[in-house]
């Protein structure tokens, strides 16, 4: 009888320990500073224009993270044109795949009317402690001749 009671208490203690330690995750954001994040959904637009500054449609649009070699696609808005020739390069859905220091993103497009292809590189940051993606540097548009 005493043996069963001791085994019961040990089993209960073991169960409690397992439950407590199972809740621990060293990969959470607990080592991030406390910051107040907004509910906004950030995105980074990029435009393609002709020499007169008028937005132009492009074909073969691509945005590639040069650190990872992965193509960046925004399934809901990647090819949504806000204005002619304006594309969403990245948005908050890419937050965790971008580094805190910032990643170089190569943006390429071909002007349909002339067949001219041009590229630009912008730097965008994110990371596990960031609230939103942020453009650090680079142009806002490519101007075709």
Secondary structure, 3 states (H helix, E strand, C coil): CHHHHHHHHHHHHHHHHHHHHHCCCCCCHHHCCCCCCCCCCCEEEEEEECCCCCECCEEEEEEEECCCCCECCCCCCCCCCCCCCEEEEEEHHHHHHCCCCCEEEEEEEEECCCCCEEEEEEEEECCCCCCCCEEEECCCEEECC
